[in-house]
Amino acid sequence: MKIVRGHHISFAVRDLERARRFYGEALGLREIARPDLGLPGTWYGAGEVEVHLIQVSPDFDAGTPPAKLTPLANHAAFQIDDYDAAVAALRARGLEVLETGAKQGQLWVQDPDGHVIELIRPRAAPG
């Protein structure tokens, strides 16, 4: 077997419209076509990877997100081009942001369901 690239990340969400505001508006992901799968959901493009949101019922056990924002939790990471602009945009929406600073280039936020999302501006390779 040979894995050739990542395909998608899937998140179980309780309120699809609230999640759409986070992923589509706060993160700026573009919505992409999604086939009718018989359950509510939305798909987004994030570079070469897709983000799949699947609405689940309140009694569905999708695991427990961390009680507070932490980079130690399971998380998805997306590359960004402007660290300071990302921090400012997220804070302007009233979101809690855990950041390392522009030099390190990493920050974390939580979506409305508590999933941790890392945004990263990779550092230049030494040399």
N, C-alpha and C positions, 0 to 999 in steps of 0.2 A: 504494500500500500504506500502511496505517496500523496501527502496532503499538498495541494498546490496553492491554496490561499484560504483566508477566512471568508466565509460566506455571509453569515448573519449572526446577530445577537438577538435573543428573544427575551422580552420582559413581560411578566404577568402584571396587569394593571387592574385596579378596581374601578376607576372612573376614566373611561377612554378620552372624553373631551378634555378633562384636566391634564391627562398625560400628553395629549396632542398639543396643548398650549406650551408645555414644558419642552418637548422634543422639537416641535415645529417652530415655535416662536422664540423661546428662551435660547435653545441651542442652535436654531436656524437650519435644522435638517430639512431636506426637501422630500415631500411626500412622493412615493412612487406607486405604481399600479399594484394592486393586491387582488388575487383571485377570490371569488366567493368561497370561503371555507366553511360556511355554515355557523360561524361564530364571529362576534364583533372584533375588529382589529384594524390596525393601520400599519403600513410599512413605510420606512424612510430610507433614503440613500445617504450614506456617510462615506464618501469616497468610494472605494471598491467593496465596502462592507455594507450590508443592509441592517437596519434596526427594525425588528418586528415587535409591535405591541399587541398583546392579546388580552382582551377584557375577560376577567374571570369573576365568578360570583363571590360574594363576601365570605362564604363558608369554605371556599377553596383554599387549601394549604399550599401556598407558593413559597413557603419558607419565611423566615423572620429576618427582615433587614436589621442592620445595626440600630441600636437605640439612639446613637448620635453619629454625626458625620466623622468618619475615620478612614484614612487610606489603607488600613489593615483589613477592611472588609473586602469580600469578593466585589469586583467592580469591572466595568468596561472603560476603556481608555480611547480617547479620540484626539488626534493631532490637531492643533490650532496654529494659526499663523501670527496672531497678535495677542500676547499674554495680557498686557495691560487693558486692552480693549475688551477682552473676554471677562476679566474681573469686573470692570466697570459695568458692562452690560448685565451681568448676573446680579450684581449688587443693586443696580437700578430697578431690578424686578423684585427686590426684597429677599433674594435667596442668600442663605448662609454659604459662604465660600471659605474653604480651608486652603490656604496658599503657602507656597514655599518662596515666592518672590520671582520676579522676572528672570533673574540670573539662573536659578534652578529650573524654572519653567513648568512647574507642575501645580495644578489646583484641582480641588474636588468639590462637588456639589451632590445633593441628593435630589432625585426626582420626587414627585408627589407621593409615590408609594414607598419611598425610602431607599430605592436602589442607588448605590454610589456610582457616580460618573466622574472619571478623571479626564481632565483636559490638559494636554501637554504640548509644549513647544520644545521639541528636542534641541538639546545643546549641540553646538558644532563639535565634530570629532576633534580630539586633540591632534596637534601636528601642524 
